[in-house]
């Protein structure tokens, strides 16, 4: 497949190399969520095929339908907006009585409540259901500087650039325009990776 950056230059998210993270809580959690996403997308496919339409499958179908008739950045913007408006922000502690819980996409849409990573997981599923390539969607975990906290968003590669889809805004922001937050981890079809910062003179070769 052609590299998204053209001229043999793949577009690195944030222009920063990554290295895989194989062990620990985050990779294990992402494996579970990826299985949840695959299961929920199968549920949506059955619903589309006039099979049983269970749980919140129609909600996800309606979100994907927001993008129909649009292409490129406009399609992403419509789906991002639909997800942001479908979910009311609520902490895992308030909703589930635990500090941190990553819900399956249809579970979040069923309750209409979730925190930042729940929004990102629903967007990941919605964009896959809308036909976006799995290689073009990633969940990014940032360390916010003000307030100092972890924050999850979705990154999608469209029209030659990475856009960051944040539940706190309807505006699509280019990865190079993100401020007051340091990207720490990326979760995608290959698993979990951490961003590796080298000195400016080290060169950008992976």
Rosetta blueprint (number, residue, H / E / L):
1 X L
2 X L
3 X L
4 X L
5 X L
6 X L
7 X L
8 X L
9 X L
10 X L
11 X L
12 X L
13 X H
14 X H
15 X H
16 X L
17 X E
18 X E
19 X E
20 X E
21 X E
22 X L
23 X L
24 X L
25 X H
26 X H
27 X H
28 X H
29 X H
30 X H
31 X H
32 X H
33 X H
34 X H
35 X H
36 X H
37 X H
38 X H
39 X H
40 X H
41 X H
42 X H
43 X H
44 X H
45 X H
46 X H
47 X H
48 X H
49 X L
50 X L
51 X L
52 X L
53 X L
54 X L
55 X L
56 X L
57 X H
58 X H
59 X H
60 X H
61 X H
62 X H
63 X H
64 X H
65 X H
66 X L
67 X L
68 X L
69 X L
70 X L
71 X L
72 X H
73 X H
74 X H
75 X H
76 X H
77 X H
78 X H
79 X H
80 X H
81 X H
82 X H
83 X H
84 X H
85 X H
86 X H
87 X L
88 X E
89 X E
90 X L
91 X L
92 X H
93 X H
94 X H
95 X H
96 X H
97 X L
98 X L
99 X L
100 X L
101 X L
102 X L
103 X L
104 X L
105 X H
106 X H
107 X H
108 X H
109 X H
110 X H
111 X H
112 X L
113 X E
114 X E
115 X L
116 X H
117 X H
118 X H
119 X H
120 X H
121 X H
122 X H
123 X H
124 X H
125 X H
126 X H
127 X H
128 X H
129 X H
130 X L
131 X L
132 X L
133 X L
134 X H
135 X H
136 X H
137 X E
138 X E
139 X E
140 X E
141 X E
142 X E
143 X E
144 X E
145 X L
146 X L
147 X L
148 X L
149 X E
150 X E
151 X E
152 X E
153 X E
154 X E
155 X E
156 X E
157 X E
158 X E
159 X L
160 X L
161 X E
162 X E
163 X E
164 X E
165 X E
166 X L
167 X L
168 X L
169 X L
170 X L
171 X L
172 X L
173 X E
174 X E
175 X H
176 X H
177 X H
178 X L
179 X L
180 X L
181 X E
182 X E
183 X E
184 X E
185 X E
186 X E
187 X E
188 X E
189 X L
190 X L
191 X E
192 X E
193 X E
194 X E
195 X E
196 X E
197 X L
198 X L
199 X L
200 X H
201 X H
202 X H
203 X L
204 X L
205 X L
206 X L
